């Protein structure tokens, strides 16, 4: 053995080994060790899987419903049994055991688990967006039956009415900033004003919205451009043969025909629009309206913390521009939260220089202040005798606003109204409404005096369906009649 060792030493003396050869041999040796390590790890994994496959728990039969899943986790090394050969599948798992299992599962999955989760969320959002870019259909259907003048006796005509209201909205999204909305609204009872030859134009409206990137002009925020074709606000003009006079004047808010642009500029919400308010016999634009508004929210305001202020101006004209037949008006609106459950708002409008051209009022929203399930809204508005321009009365009928029954506020009136909702149970709520109209001297016993009161109940028979019942009484001093109405309806949303 020593002889061989000496011979080997002699051979090393006779051979010159360069430094380059040494590096190459060192690299080869390291690579061999790495390969050997992978082989050992792979072999260990195979042995582990094989050994896991041989495990059988004494307290779990092979035909047990979760047996395959349990043994799969054992093979992966995520879970194991107890030293006595049992699994004890019905025992509770504590937080330590959950942490160990999740850690082992993470090691089995390998890679950056957090990055995988983020990637998965991104893909889910992309899928949701892809779904949104398809057609969306939503709407509601309300069928109802009403009886007029069930109990009232003064100048009343008794009768019944069955009807429906179908609202069907289809939205096609082309991108997060572009969409087209087509809406069908039969309004109430299939819209009783069927004498109009252009009924389809009143029932269907189309709105297109696109966000325009205006950075080339130095604007940081995009401009949302809306182009719409619709009937605008539509009034109910018939009382169904005098049976339901409280429904006369009810307004259905619908998209106008026009163009509107809005954006956020220097922290303020800025909007402007051109609206068609009337057409002549040739269907040409007869009355048009230009409007602009600027809204801004002030923070850290004493007493109210935040205060929203919006100023708006209107130019209404016969045709496009007219020096003689026009109406110019302005308005300012304020709103502020008075705590977490109370919000106050006010509005002041001016249509001329005299006191009779002014309008002012406000509302107070009480959002379950006492945690009793009670939500209430109180409104007050006083409208000057000349606030709505007589020349454009047909187009400006809703300029002063609507009462709680969606009827237009009239010139030369003082209006008090409100509504209250009381949640009785998770599925049942009581709803009450009231509106009183006085003359400018706050007197009721005049021709403008009117009182309407309503009470009802709503029962959610299903997550998307409710059964509603109401009783309404209406006294109109202009006619001297007191009428009432009882109705029941089923509302289904989809």
C-alpha positions in Angstrom: 0.0 0.0 0.0 2.9 2.4 0.8 4.5 1.4 -2.5 1.5 2.4 -4.4 1.2 5.6 -2.5 4.9 6.5 -3.3 4.3 5.7 -7.0 1.3 8.0 -7.0 3.3 10.8 -5.5 6.0 10.3 -8.2 3.4 10.6 -10.9 2.0 13.8 -9.5 5.5 15.2 -9.5 6.0 14.5 -13.2 2.6 16.0 -14.3 2.2 19.8 -14.4 -1.4 20.9 -13.8 -2.3 24.4 -14.9 -4.6 26.7 -12.8 -7.2 26.6 -15.6 -7.4 22.8 -15.4 -7.9 23.0 -11.6 -10.9 25.4 -12.0 -12.5 23.2 -14.6 -12.1 20.1 -12.4 -13.5 22.1 -9.4 -16.5 23.1 -11.4 -17.1 19.6 -12.6 -16.8 18.3 -9.1 -19.3 20.9 -7.8 -21.7 20.1 -10.6 -21.5 16.5 -9.7 -22.3 17.2 -6.1 -25.4 19.3 -7.2 -26.7 16.5 -9.4 -26.1 14.0 -6.6 -28.1 16.3 -4.3 -31.0 16.4 -6.7 -31.0 12.7 -7.1 -31.0 12.2 -3.3 -33.9 14.7 -2.8 -35.9 13.1 -5.6 -35.3 9.7 -4.2 -36.3 10.9 -0.8 -39.5 12.3 -2.2 -40.3 9.0 -3.9 -39.6 7.1 -0.8 -41.8 9.5 1.2 -44.7 9.1 -1.2 -44.3 5.4 -1.2 -44.2 5.3 2.6 -47.3 7.6 2.7 -49.1 5.2 0.4 -48.5 2.4 2.9 -50.1 4.3 5.8 -53.4 3.0 7.0 -55.3 4.6 9.9 -57.0 2.2 12.2 -60.0 4.5 12.7 -60.7 5.2 9.1 -62.0 2.6 6.6 -61.0 2.7 2.9 -64.6 3.4 1.8 -64.9 6.4 4.1 -66.0 9.4 2.0 -62.9 11.5 2.7 -60.3 8.6 2.7 -58.8 9.4 -0.7 -58.3 13.1 0.1 -56.8 12.3 3.5 -54.2 9.9 2.1 -53.4 12.3 -0.7 -52.4 14.9 1.9 -50.4 12.3 3.8 -48.5 11.5 0.7 -47.6 15.1 0.2 -46.5 15.4 3.8 -49.1 18.1 4.7 -50.8 16.1 7.4 -50.1 12.9 9.4 -51.7 10.7 12.0 -51.1 10.1 15.7 -48.4 7.7 17.1 -51.1 5.1 17.9 -52.0 4.7 14.2 -55.2 6.7 14.3 -56.3 9.8 12.4 -59.0 11.1 14.6 -60.8 12.9 11.8 -63.7 14.2 14.0 -61.5 16.0 16.5 -61.2 19.9 16.4 -58.1 21.4 14.9 -56.3 24.1 16.9 -54.6 27.2 15.5 -51.1 25.8 15.9 -52.0 22.7 13.8 -53.6 24.9 11.1 -50.4 27.0 10.9 -48.3 23.8 10.5 -50.5 22.4 7.8 -50.6 25.6 5.8 -46.8 26.0 6.1 -46.3 22.4 4.8 -48.8 23.0 2.0 -46.9 26.2 1.0 -43.7 24.2 0.8 -45.3 21.5 -1.3 -46.7 24.1 -3.7 -43.3 25.9 -3.9 -42.6 29.2 -5.6 -43.8 32.6 -4.3 -47.2 31.9 -2.9 -47.9 35.6 -2.4 -47.1 36.4 -6.0 -49.3 33.6 -7.1 -52.2 35.0 -5.1 -51.7 38.4 -6.6 -51.6 37.0 -10.1 -54.7 35.0 -9.4 -56.6 38.1 -8.2 -55.4 40.0 -11.4 -56.8 37.2 -13.6 -60.1 37.2 -11.7 -60.4 41.0 -12.2 -59.7 40.5 -15.9 -62.3 37.9 -16.2 -64.9 40.0 -14.4 -64.0 42.9 -16.7 -64.5 40.7 -19.7 -67.9 39.7 -18.4 -68.8 43.4 -17.8 -67.9 44.1 -21.4 -70.7 41.9 -22.5 -74.4 42.8 -22.5 -75.9 43.5 -19.1 -79.7 43.2 -18.7 -81.6 44.4 -15.6 -85.0 45.8 -14.8 -88.2 45.5 -12.9 -91.8 44.7 -13.4 -94.6 46.0 -11.2 -98.2 44.9 -11.6 -100.9 46.6 -9.6 -104.6 47.0 -9.0 -106.1 50.1 -7.6 -109.6 51.3 -6.5 -110.5 55.0 -6.6 -112.8 56.7 -4.1 -113.4 53.6 -2.0 -114.4 55.6 1.1 -114.5 59.3 -0.1 -117.8 60.8 -0.9 -117.3 64.4 -1.9 -117.6 64.7 -5.7 -115.9 61.4 -6.3 -116.2 58.9 -9.1 -115.7 55.4 -8.1 -113.8 52.9 -10.3 -111.0 50.4 -10.5 -107.8 50.1 -12.5 -105.3 47.3 -13.2 -102.0 48.1 -14.8 -98.3 47.5 -14.9 -94.9 49.2 -15.3 -92.1 47.5 -17.1 -88.5 48.8 -16.9 -85.9 47.0 -19.0 -82.3 48.2 -19.3 -79.7 46.8 -21.6 -76.1 47.9 -21.2 -73.3 47.2 -23.7 -69.8 48.0 -22.3 -67.0 48.4 -24.8 -64.4 49.4 -22.3 -64.2 50.7 -18.7 -64.9 54.2 -20.1 -67.3 53.5 -22.9 -70.8 52.1 -22.9 -74.3 52.3 -24.6 -77.5 52.0 -22.6 -80.9 51.2 -24.1 -83.8 51.6 -21.8 -87.5 50.7 -22.1 -89.8 52.2 -19.6 -93.6 51.9 -20.0 -93.9 54.3 -17.1 -97.2 53.6 -15.2 -100.0 51.3 -16.3 -98.4 51.0 -19.8 -98.4 54.8 -19.9 -101.9 56.0 -20.1 -101.1 58.9 -22.4 -101.3 56.6 -25.4 -103.0 59.3 -27.6 -99.5 60.5 -28.6 -98.6 59.3 -32.1 -94.9 58.9 -31.0 -95.5 56.5 -28.2 -92.3 54.5 -28.9 -90.2 57.7 -28.7 -91.6 58.2 -25.2 -91.0 54.7 -24.0 -87.5 54.1 -25.3 -84.4 56.1 -24.6 -80.7 55.6 -25.6 -77.6 56.9 -23.8 -74.0 56.7 -24.9 -71.1 57.5 -22.6 -67.4 57.7 -23.5 -64.4 59.0 -21.5 -62.1 61.3 -23.5 -58.5 61.5 -22.6 -57.7 65.3 -22.6 -54.1 65.1 -21.4 -53.0 66.5 -24.7 -54.7 69.8 -23.7 -53.2 69.8 -20.3 -56.2 68.3 -18.4 -55.3 65.7 -15.8 -58.8 64.1 -15.7 -60.7 62.7 -18.6 -63.9 64.3 -19.8 -67.0 62.1 -19.7 -69.1 62.8 -22.8 -72.7 61.7 -22.7 -75.0 61.8 -25.8 -78.6 60.8 -25.1 -81.9 60.5 -27.0 -85.0 60.4 -24.8 -88.3 62.1 -24.0 -87.0 64.0 -20.9 -89.4 64.4 -17.9 -92.8 63.0 -18.8 -96.0 64.1 -16.9 -99.1 62.1 -16.3 -101.9 64.3 -17.6 -105.1 62.2 -17.0 -107.0 61.3 -13.9 -108.5 58.2 -15.6 -111.9 59.6 -15.9 -111.7 61.6 -12.7 -111.2 58.4 -10.6 -107.6 59.1 -9.6 -107.0 62.9 -9.5 -104.1 62.5 -7.1 -102.1 61.0 -10.0 -102.4 64.0 -12.2 -99.0 65.6 -12.7 -96.9 62.6 -11.6 -93.5 63.0 -13.3 -91.5 60.2 -14.7 -87.8 61.2 -14.8 -86.3 60.1 -18.1 -83.1 61.0 -20.1 -83.3 64.2 -22.2 -82.3 64.5 -25.8 -78.9 66.3 -25.7 -75.2 66.3 -25.1 -73.5 66.6 -21.7 -69.8 66.9 -20.8 -68.4 66.6 -17.2 -65.0 66.4 -15.6 -63.1 67.2 -12.5 -61.1 70.4 -12.8 -58.9 71.8 -10.0 -60.8 69.7 -7.5 -64.2 70.9 -8.7 -66.9 68.9 -10.5 -67.6 70.8 -13.8 -70.4 70.0 -16.2 -72.1 71.6 -19.2 -75.0 70.4 -21.4 -77.2 71.3 -24.4 -80.7 69.9 -24.1 -83.7 69.9 -26.4 -86.8 70.8 -24.4 -89.4 71.2 -27.2 -90.1 70.5 -30.9 -92.3 72.2 -33.4 -94.8 70.6 -35.8 -91.9 69.7 -38.1 -90.0 68.0 -35.3 -87.4 70.7 -35.3 -85.9 72.0 -32.1 -88.3 74.6 -30.8 -87.1 75.2 -27.2 -83.5 74.5 -26.2 -81.5 74.8 -22.9 -77.9 75.5 -22.2 -76.8 74.7 -18.7 -73.6 74.7 -16.7 -72.7 73.8 -13.2 -69.7 73.8 -10.8 -69.6 71.8 -7.6 -67.0 71.8 -4.9 -66.6 70.1 -1.5 -65.1 72.2 1.3 -63.5 70.2 4.1 -62.8 71.1 7.7 -65.7 73.5 7.8 -66.7 74.6 11.3 -69.8 72.9 12.7 -70.4 70.7 9.6 -66.9 69.4 8.8 -67.7 69.1 5.0 -69.8 71.3 2.9 -70.8 70.7 -0.7 -71.6 73.7 -2.8 -72.9 73.6 -6.4 -73.7 76.6 -8.6 -75.7 76.3 -11.8 -77.0 78.5 -14.6 -79.6 78.0 -17.3 -80.3 79.7 -20.6 -83.6 78.7 -22.1 -84.5 80.0 -25.6 -87.0 79.6 -28.4 -84.8 78.1 -31.1 -81.1 78.3 -30.6 -80.5 82.0 -29.6 -83.1 84.6 -29.2 -83.0 88.2 -27.9 -86.7 88.4 -27.2 -87.8 84.9 -26.2 -85.4 83.7 -23.6 -85.1 82.9 -19.9 -81.9 83.2 -17.9 -81.8 81.8 -14.3 -79.3 80.7 -11.7 -79.2 78.6 -8.6 -77.0 77.6 -5.7 -77.3 74.4 -3.8 -75.7 73.4 -0.4 -75.5 70.1 1.4 -73.7 69.1 4.6 -73.8 66.2 7.0 -74.9 67.1 10.6 -73.2 64.1 12.2 -73.3 60.5 10.9 -77.0 60.1 10.6 -78.3 63.6 9.7 -77.9 65.5 6.4 -79.2 68.9 5.6 -79.5 70.5 2.1 -80.8 73.8 0.8 -81.4 75.5 -2.6 -81.8 79.0 -3.7 -83.0 79.9 -7.2 -83.3 83.2 -9.0 -85.1 83.7 -12.4 -85.3 87.5 -12.4 -84.8 90.6 -10.3 -88.0 90.7 -8.3 -89.0 88.7 -5.2 -91.7 86.9 -7.2 -88.9 85.3 -9.4 -87.2 83.6 -6.4 -87.4 80.1 -5.1 -85.8 78.7 -1.9 -86.1 75.8 0.4 -84.3 72.8 1.9 -84.6 69.3 3.2 -83.5 67.3 6.2 -82.6 63.6 6.1 -82.8 61.6 9.3 -81.1 58.2 8.8 -82.2 56.0 11.8 -81.0 58.6 14.3 -82.2 56.6 17.3 -81.3 53.2 16.0 -85.0 52.2 15.8 -85.1 51.4 12.1 -86.8 54.8 11.3 -85.7 56.8 8.3 -87.3 60.1 7.6 -87.0 63.0 5.1 -88.5 66.5 5.6 -88.8 69.1 2.8 -89.8 72.7 2.6 -89.9 74.9 -0.5 -91.4 78.3 -1.4 -91.8 79.2 -5.1 -92.3 82.7 -6.3 -95.3 83.7 -8.5 -93.1 84.2 -11.5 -90.3 81.7 -10.9 -91.3 79.5 -13.8 -91.4 81.6 -17.0 -95.0 81.7 -18.4 -93.6 81.6 -22.0 -91.8 78.3 -21.3 -94.2 76.8 -18.8 -94.7 73.7 -20.8 -90.9 73.0 -20.9 -90.0 74.3 -17.4 -92.8 72.6 -15.5 -90.4 70.8 -13.3 -87.8 73.6 -12.8 -88.9 74.2 -9.2 -88.7 70.6 -8.2 -91.1 67.8 -7.3 -93.0 67.0 -4.1 -92.9 63.7 -2.3 -95.5 62.3 -4.7 -93.4 63.2 -7.7 -95.7 66.1 -8.7 -94.2 69.4 -9.9 -94.1 72.3 -7.4 -96.1 75.3 -8.8 -95.6 79.0 -8.9 -96.9 81.0 -6.0 -97.0 78.1 -3.5 -95.5 77.1 -0.1 -94.9 73.4 0.2 -94.3 71.2 3.2 -93.7 67.4 2.7 -92.0 64.4 4.0 -91.8 60.7 4.1 -91.0 58.1 6.9 -90.0 54.5 6.7 -90.2 52.2 9.7 -88.5 48.8 9.5 -90.7 46.4 11.5 -88.9 43.2 10.8 -86.2 42.1 8.3 -88.9 41.7 5.6 -91.7 44.1 6.6 -91.6 47.9 6.7 -94.2 50.6 7.0 -94.1 53.6 4.7 -95.8 57.0 5.2 -95.9 60.1 3.0 -97.5 63.5 3.3 -97.6 66.8 1.4 -99.4 70.1 2.1 -99.5 73.0 -0.3 -100.3 76.6 0.9 -100.5 80.0 -0.7 -97.6 82.5 -0.3 -99.2 83.8 2.9 -99.1 80.2 4.3 -102.9 79.9 4.1 -104.6 76.6 3.2 -108.1 77.8 2.6 -107.4 79.1 -0.9 -107.6 77.7 -4.4 -104.0 76.5 -4.3 -104.5 74.6 -1.0 -104.0 70.9 -1.3 -103.3 68.1 1.2 -102.2 64.5 0.3 -101.5 61.8 2.8 -100.6 58.1 2.3 -99.8 55.1 4.4 -98.7 51.7 3.3 -96.8 48.5 4.0 -94.1 46.6 2.0 -93.4 42.9 2.5 -90.4 41.3 0.9 -91.8 37.9 -0.2 -88.4 37.0 -1.8 -85.0 38.6 -2.1 -86.0 40.3 -5.4 -89.8 40.6 -5.0 -92.0 42.6 -2.7 -95.7 42.9 -2.1 -96.9 46.5 -1.5 -100.2 47.9 -0.3 -101.2 51.6 0.3 -104.1 53.9 1.0 -104.0 57.5 0.0 -106.4 60.4 0.6 -106.3 63.7 -1.3 -108.1 67.0 -0.7 -107.9 69.6 -3.5 -109.2 73.1 -2.5 -109.4 74.2 -6.2 -112.2 71.6 -6.9 -113.5 71.2 -3.4 -113.3 67.4 -3.7 -111.8 64.9 -1.3 -110.8 61.6 -3.0 -109.0 58.5 -1.9 -107.3 55.5 -3.5 -106.4 52.0 -2.3 -103.9 49.9 -4.2 -101.9 46.7 -4.0 -99.0 45.8 -6.2 -96.2 43.2 -6.7 -92.8 44.4 -7.6 -90.2 42.1 -9.1 -86.6 43.1 -9.8 -84.2 41.2 -12.0 
